[in-house]
């Protein structure tokens, strides 16, 4: 159908889910002291999302700041509600002041 955006909404939701999963992996890698946490994150995304490695690397590297911001939210939250609050805080910060 012309104008049907349900497919777009599904793709956006899937993309957001992938970013959250990547951020969780990135936070775990940082906590474990992994030398290259973004590379390990890309490997995990490729494996768990059944995605070619090159595509996963592009996803992770092109969304590096978003993943780091979400990882910060994970690390500083003790519950799903706190995580949602941290994400709102990130959204409200000016881009130059966002946490790394």
N, C-alpha and C positions, 0 to 999 in steps of 0.2 A: 504494500500500500504506500502511496505517496504520502510523505509527511510522517510516517510511522517511525517513532524514535525508540521503540521498546528495545530494538537490537542495540542501539547506541547506549541506552541505560544499562543494559546487561554488560556490555563491554567496559563501561566506566566502573561499574560495581566490581567486576573481575579485576580490573587494573588496580583499584583501591585495595582489594583483598591481597593482591600480589605485593603491593607496597607494604602493607601491614606485616605480612609474613616475612618479607625481606628485612624489615626493620627489627622484627623479633629475632631473626637469625643474626643480624648485625650486632644487636645488643648482647646476645649470648657470646658471640665471638669476642667482642670487646671485654666482656667480663672474664673470659677464659684467657685473655692475653694473646689471641691469635695475631700473628704478624701482619697478615693481609686480610683483614675482615671483609672488605668489599669483594675480594675474589672468592672467598669461601661462601659469602652470601650469594654471589652469582651462581656458584656450583649448586648450592642448595635449591635456589629458585629453579634452575634447569632440571634438577632431579625431581623435585616435588610438584612442579607445574607441568612436567612432561614437555619441556621447552628446549629447543636447541640451545647449546651453550652460548653461541654467539648472540642469539636473541636475548638470553638472560643477562649476559654481560652488558649489552646495550641498555637494557631496562635498568639495571642497577647503576651503571655509570651515569646515565642521563638523568637519573633521579637521586643522585647521591645526597644532595642536601635534604630532600624530603625524607629519605631513609634515615639519615642521621637525626633529623628532628623528631621523627616518630620513635626512633630508638631512645632518644632522650626522654620522651614521654613514657615509654615502657619502664626505663630505669628509675624514673621518679614517680611511679605510681604503684600503689598497693592493691588496687582494685580496678575493675572495668570502669567504674564511675570516675575514679581519679584519672585514669588514662584519657577518658573523654574530656575531662576538664583541662588536662595538659594540652591536648590537641587544640582545644579552643584557645588556650593561651598562645600557642604557637601561631595560630591563624591571626591573632590580633596584634602580634608584634610586627613592627616595620621590618622589611626584608633585611636591612643592614644590621639589625639588632638580634636576629634570630640566633638561637643557640647552635653551636657546632658540636 
